[in-house]
Every structure is written in C-alpha cells, then in structure tokens.
Amino acid sequence: MAQIGRIFSGIQPSGAVHLGNYLGAIRHWVQLQEKCSSVLYSIVDLHSLTMPQAPMLLSANIRSMTTCLLACGVDPRKSIIFQQSQVPYHTELAWLLGCITPMGWLNRMTQWKAKGATDNRDVVCLGLFAYPVLMAADILLYRSSHVPVGDDQLQHLELARDLARSFNSSCGSTVFPEPKPLLSEVTRVMSLRNPLQKMSKSDNQEMSRINLSDTPDEIRKKIRKAVTDSQSQITYDPDGRPGVSNLVCIYAALTSMTHDEVCAKFEGRETVHFKEELSEVIIDKLEPIRQQTLRLEGDPGYIDQVLKSGAQQTTQLAESTMREVKSKLGIAL
C-alpha cells in the first residue's frame, strides 16, 4: 500500500460493540495500521448528536469505544485515535463546505431518503440532513487519500470527492485530494434471532447479537439458541437457509476459511455439534479482547491520555489544512 498517503475512518460511540462491528470494520482497522504509516481513527461523537443523547451516557460511551478499539488491537503508536469534537476544525470546515453544497446533492442521499425524508419534517433535525457534509469535512480536513468503507457508505464518500473537486476548481488549485474508497470483503453478520436482519446493537433482543463484552458462557448460550432450521446438515445457502448460513459465515470469517471449506469440515455432522465448535471459535477470538478491555477499564487515565494525545496530533494536521482553506477563501488574517 505504498501509494496510500493517509487513511481516515470514524465510528460512532453508540454503546456495546458486537461481533458484526468487529468483523465488519474494527478488524480491518487493525490490519490497515500495519500497512500504512498515517492512519487516523476518530470517535465521531458529533455525528451521534443527530439523535437525542444522555450526556453522561454519551461521555461514557466515548471512553468505552476508545477502550474497545485499543483492546481489539488498534495501537496508538501506529494509529492516531481521537475524539472528533475535540478538534473544532471539523465543524468549521463543515460550514465552509456546506456553503458550496447544493441542496439537491443532500436530498439524493439514500440514508436521508430512508430516515429523515419519510419522517415528520417538523421534528427531523438539520443535523440529520446535513451530516454527510460533516462526514466529508472529517475526511477532507486531514487531506485523506483513502477511506475504508462498506457499500452503504460509498455515496457519502462520493459526496466528499465531489466537494473536494468543487472546492479545488473554485480556487484554481488542489487543496484537497479526492479520497478513494478502500473496499475489502466485508463480513455481513446477521441477527442470531432473525437472520434476515443485520446484527445490531439497537435490537431489543439481547440474544440477537454477540457482544465483545460477552462471557464464554453467554456466547455459548446465544449460539446454542441461534435460529437455524429443521435440516441437520451444514450448508451455505443464504437465500434458502439464512440462519445456518449466517453461522457458517461467522465461522469462515474467524478462521480464514471459505464457506465451502466450513461446510466440508462439518459434512455429516449435526447442527448442534457445529454450534458447539463455532462457540469455541468465537470465544478463542473474543475472550482475549474482553480480558484486555477489563484491564484497560482499570486505567481510565490512560484512555484519557490516548484521546488527549490524539486530539493534539490531529489539531496540528487540521490547522495546516485550515490555514490554506481560509487563505483560498479570502478569510485568513
């Protein structure tokens, strides 16, 4: 990845982290810090404010998410971990970019159509409509060259590219590089209770997900009760057998096996035996993370220091960008 200049990605501090979060994003983050010399990971707390938040809970969630990233292997010696709101240039650049963003671009955002556009316009907040501009500012502020994204975020990254192109064209020079997506084979983990829906921390059914904080006994219980079907053989057929296919997908992702290899390994064996082995595979991967989380939770001063150091480092990078931006706009002193 020698051609990559800087990687940026963000994650909302929205409570307990589950297996889907780990396999879908965090594990990839850990791998990327070994391949690129400039990696920034942000706890994007400002984005979480598009929905009502309890202040004390949000504060705790920011620290718990930081703790989780560290426990999973994100290394502050190799990556910068920081809290978005502690670098005020994010919102300043978002305003400047907002002034060149056509309303039509935001109206076309798929997630806006799915969430805000269908709700009562009298209660939907501006933040929900405009947050893709803040997301673009998050990326462009550090002149990021690449952003790890899933398919559902490609439209937002394209907005960042459009805004970079628009700003550069208006000032006649390349202030912002156009960030490129870093696409990887993302494991889409589905609910253990309803395998037609993604595993989600907002699901009211605790049995629907494997949290990274779950004990071995809790993991065994959840996998044992995971929805499958009346057939006993292990096959991978997401359309016809979504429940067992979801479990095969998890097993494959955690063991670096293909779906076919997993099915071949368990050929002729009962679903109950497959679930028992899957439980142990998950425990082998997550129990060290849980134990490291407990150790880090015993040292809150270290967590605060990681965030403070990250804010200091990213502020220096952001200041350089904003000096040039303001100069091009004619608002620099």
Secondary structure, 3 states (H helix, E strand, C coil): CCCCCCEEEEECCCCCCEHHHHHHHHHHHHHHCCCCCCEEEEECHHHHCCCCCCHHHHHHHHHHHHHHHHHHCCCCCCCEEEEHHHCCHHHHHHHHHHCCCCHHHHHCCHHHHHCCCCCCCCCCCHHHHHHHHHHHHHHHCCCCCEEECCHHHHHHHHHHHHHHHHHHHHHCCCCCCCCEEECCCCCCCECCCCCCCECCCCCCCHHHCCECCCCHHHHHHHHHCCCCCCCCCCCCCCCCCHHHHHHHHHHHHHHCCCHHHHHHHCCCCCHHHHHHHHHHHHHHHHHHHHHHHHHHHCCHHHHHHHHHHHHHHHHHHHHHHHHHHHHHHCCCC
